């Protein structure tokens, strides 16, 4: 079961890591490995959500999502999107950006270094909004209760996340940005950081709005389907399930694609906190994306969701840490290894906390997946 489901992921991992060693040695190997782990961890909740929706779809639409969806996820968001970000930030064409990355790595590194303040501000704001919206939401399951309970109460204030993000952006533009790191020294990039940060905030709000739109359409479609089935039962007639399932599946597919794109943003943007090399990004994020798809299939086939309930918390704390690190790197250089380890440690900690919780519940004779809210 595991080999059948994760076989392609294992193969892509082996090929990707070998390619990393050939491209940049063991340092590149480590960076790609860290990117893969972070992508899997940051997208873990995406796989859980995907599985919950995918199991409602017909075999045809499942196949469409797991084939065309993989192409969009791996080659679109994880390969093309980083190139577009670098190209726009460095004011060059996508083809030129790829050509420089392979043939003039020193020149490419200089351009990316000079464009880093705008990339960091855009990504920092996007990731920070993801973290804020998670931490300010009142959830049944809390990992660090002493911190999450008071923050959940504060989260009842409307637009708190946006206000705090704008304050962080303003402070960053007045501190880190006035002495931004460039390949030839330091320069004042306050205006650039402000504009890019606001663009990141707007992007988050737009993507979130699209996800909400498709989610609402999906719920409306399911309600209509349920009402039609009830009316058909009362009339003693069979419901036209094919038409209704087709409509529901279509909106499910659109919703899943927008949802996947929104989850891809944090992985791609977070990757810039690890490395500026688009080749290593594509390898690491591509490997991670394959595992996310395999995990989605595994969850659907098993008919159960993973009970490591704190992993989602750990992933979002890692996102928050990456957001802060990105903003700090506007002025200061931070090792990619340190950046990667911060996320890995947080996720490993949340995983171990989940294991301990499950053992404690099992000792009390309680199924972890059936534990009451707050336990």
C-alpha positions, -999 to 999 in steps of 0.1 A, spaced: 0 0 0 27 25 10 50 16 -19 21 17 -44 10 51 -31 44 67 -25 64 49 -52 66 79 -76 74 102 -47 103 80 -37 116 79 -73 114 116 -77 131 121 -43 161 99 -54 164 116 -88 160 151 -73 187 146 -46 211 131 -71 205 161 -94 211 184 -64 245 168 -57 255 170 -93 244 206 -96 259 220 -64 275 193 -42 265 183 -7 255 218 3 229 218 -25 218 183 -13 211 197 22 192 227 9 170 205 -14 164 181 15 153 210 38 131 225 12 114 192 6 108 187 43 94 222 47 72 219 16 57 187 29 52 201 64 38 234 53 14 216 29 4 188 54 -29 205 62 -34 211 25 -33 173 19 -57 167 48 -82 193 33 -77 179 -2 -84 143 10 -116 154 28 -129 170 -4 -114 145 -29 -132 115 -13 -165 131 -23 -156 132 -60 -160 106 -86 -131 84 -98 -129 105 -130 -125 138 -112 -101 123 -87 -79 112 -116 -81 146 -132 -70 163 -99 -42 138 -93 -28 140 -129 -34 175 -142 -33 188 -107 2 174 -102 14 191 -134 0 225 -123 14 221 -88 49 209 -97 56 227 -130 33 257 -125 35 269 -89 69 252 -79 89 258 -111 74 287 -131 63 309 -101 97 313 -85 112 322 -119 84 348 -124 91 363 -89 128 366 -97 121 380 -132 97 407 -119 118 417 -89 150 419 -110 132 436 -140 141 409 -166 123 384 -187 116 348 -174 138 333 -201 166 357 -192 163 348 -156 166 311 -163 195 317 -187 214 337 -161 208 311 -134 225 285 -155 251 304 -175 260 334 -154 254 324 -118 275 353 -103 255 379 -122 222 361 -114 232 361 -77 239 398 -78 205 406 -93 187 384 -69 206 399 -40 196 434 -51 160 423 -56 159 405 -23 144 434 -2 113 434 -25 110 396 -25 115 394 13 89 421 19 63 405 -4 69 370 10 72 382 46 38 399 45 21 370 27 35 344 52 28 367 82 -9 370 72 -11 332 71 4 329 105 -17 357 120 -50 343 106 -41 309 121 -30 321 155 -59 345 160 -85 319 152 -102 301 182 -95 264 176 -108 234 195 -74 219 196 -46 241 210 -9 232 211 6 259 232 -25 268 252 -8 294 273 -1 314 241 -30 304 218 -59 310 243 -52 348 248 -44 353 212 -77 336 202 -95 362 224 -77 390 207 -86 376 173 -122 386 179 -112 421 169 -121 427 133 -92 432 108 -66 426 136 -44 405 113 -43 432 86 -36 460 111 -7 441 128 8 431 94 7 467 82 24 478 115 51 452 111 56 463 75 59 500 85 84 492 112 104 470 88 105 498 62 117 523 88 144 500 102 157 471 81 148 487 47 167 520 52 200 500 53 190 471 30 216 445 20 228 448 -16 256 430 -35 277 462 -35 269 473 1 238 487 16 211 511 3 178 527 13 150 505 0 122 518 22 98 527 -6 105 494 -24 98 474 8 66 493 14 52 487 -21 63 451 -22 49 444 13 15 459 4 15 438 -28 21 407 -7 -7 416 16 -31 423 -13 -21 389 -29 -30 371 3 -64 388 5 -72 381 -32 -61 344 -30 -81 340 3 -111 357 -13 -110 333 -43 -107 303 -20 -137 316 0 -157 322 -32 -152 286 -45 -158 272 -10 -192 290 -9 -201 278 -44 -192 243 -34 -214 245 -3 -243 259 -23 -239 231 -49 -240 204 -22 -271 220 -6 -289 220 -39 -279 184 -45 -292 174 -11 -325 192 -16 -330 176 -50 -323 141 -35 -349 147 -7 -375 159 -32 -368 129 -54 -373 105 -25 -406 121 -15 -418 118 -51 -406 82 -53 -382 90 -82 -345 84 -85 -324 116 -83 -304 127 -113 -272 120 -94 -249 122 -124 -257 159 -132 -255 170 -96 -223 151 -89 -209 166 -120 -217 201 -109 -205 195 -74 -173 178 -87 -166 207 -110 -168 233 -83 -148 209 -60 -121 208 -87 -119 246 -91 -119 250 -53 -91 225 -49 -70 242 -76 -73 276 -60 -68 261 -25 -37 243 -37 -23 275 -53 -28 294 -20 -10 267 0 18 267 -27 24 304 -21 37 298 14 61 271 3 74 290 -27 78 323 -8 93 305 22 118 289 -1 134 323 -7 143 324 30 163 292 24 179 299 -10 177 322 -40 187 294 -65 157 287 -86 171 253 -96 173 241 -60 139 256 -54 124 236 -82 140 204 -70 131 208 -34 95 221 -39 89 196 -66 98 167 -44 77 181 -16 47 186 -40 49 149 -50 47 138 -14 17 161 -8 -2 145 -37 8 110 -25 -3 118 11 -36 130 -3 -42 97 -21 -31 77 9 -56 96 32 -84 90 7 -76 53 3 -72 47 40 -105 65 47 -91 82 77 -73 115 85 -40 115 103 -43 120 140 -11 141 146 -32 171 155 -4 195 164 14 192 130 -8 219 115 2 242 145 39 234 140 37 241 103 21 275 109 46 285 136 73 276 111 55 299 86 56 327 112 93 321 118 100 322 81 81 355 78 102 371 105 134 357 91 125 371 56 119 406 70 152 405 90 171 394 59 162 427 42 192 441 61 210 411 76 223 378 61 211 346 78 224 312 69 200 290 50 208 261 73 197 281 103 166 292 86 157 256 75 165 242 109 141 266 127 112 253 107 122 216 110 126 219 148 92 235 152 76 208 131 94 180 148 84 194 182 47 195 171 50 160 158 64 147 191 38 166 210 11 149 189 27 114 196 27 121 233 -10 132 232 -20 101 213 -2 79 238 -18 96 267 -53 93 252 -46 56 243 -36 50 280 -70 63 290 -88 41 265 -97 70 242 -93 69 204 -72 100 194 -94 106 164 -126 105 185 -113 126 214 -137 154 224 -128 190 215 -101 206 237 -85 173 245 
